[in-house]
Amino acid sequence: MTNIISGDPITLFTEVPELEVLQKVVGGWIEHVPLPDGRSMWANEEGLMKGLAYNPQASEMAGRMIVGPVAITPPEVDDDY
């Protein structure tokens, strides 16, 4: 089970959820936005075309303009090294 810490406009996950969960949070196809701290932000790939609202908190975190709700997941751990 995926733990959700907060909600719209930024949903924080304690583990990486299934693709369908990310798509539901952002409202469509997902776009990966790497964050400086190693976490991943997931935004709506068509957010600008759909006219989604500017998300100032997510934009500040990403260092670029982000629109619509986003999901943030922890860094993935590679156990194969």
N, C-alpha and C positions, 0 to 999 in steps of 0.2 A: 504494500500500500504506500502511495506517495503522500508525504506530509506537506501540506500547504501552510505557509507561515502567514501570508497576507493576501490581499486581493487587488482588484482593479484600482489604479492603472498598472500596478506592478505586482505580479504574483511571484513569491519566492518559494522555491521547492528545496527540500532537504536532500532529495535524491532525484536523479534524472527520470522523468516520467515517460510513458509511451508517447509516440508521435501524435496519436489522436488527442491526447490530453493537451499537449502543447498547441495543437491546431484549435482546440476549443477555446483555450485561454485567449489566443490572439485573434480569433475569429476568421481563420482561413489558412492559406499556405504560410509556412514559417520561413523566416530568414534568420540565419545565425549571425549574431553580432558578438565577437569576442570582447570580453571586458579586460581592462588592464590587470585586474587582480586574479585572473585565471578562470573566473566563472564565465558562463555563457548566457547571453541574453538572446531571447527568441522574440522576434517581432513579426507583424503581418507583412509578408512580401509585397502585397499589393496595397498597402496602407495609404500611400499617396494617391493612387488612382481611385481608391474608394472614398477619399476625402475624410479619412480618420483624423481625429483631433490631435494636435501637437501634444506630446507627452514630455513636459519639461524635466521631470525627475529622471526619466530614462535617457533623455538626450544628454543631460549632465553626466550621467554615469558612463555613457558610451562615447562621449566626446564628439557626437554628430547628431543631426536631427533624427528623432524617432517619433513616429506617430502611432497612435492607438495603444491598446493595452499590450504589455509584454510579460514574458515569463523569464525568470532567472533561475538557472540551475547551477549546482556546484561543479567544480572541475571534475572531469572524469579521470579515474585512476587507472593507469595501465599496469596490470599485474604481470605483464610478460617481459619486463626488462630485467 
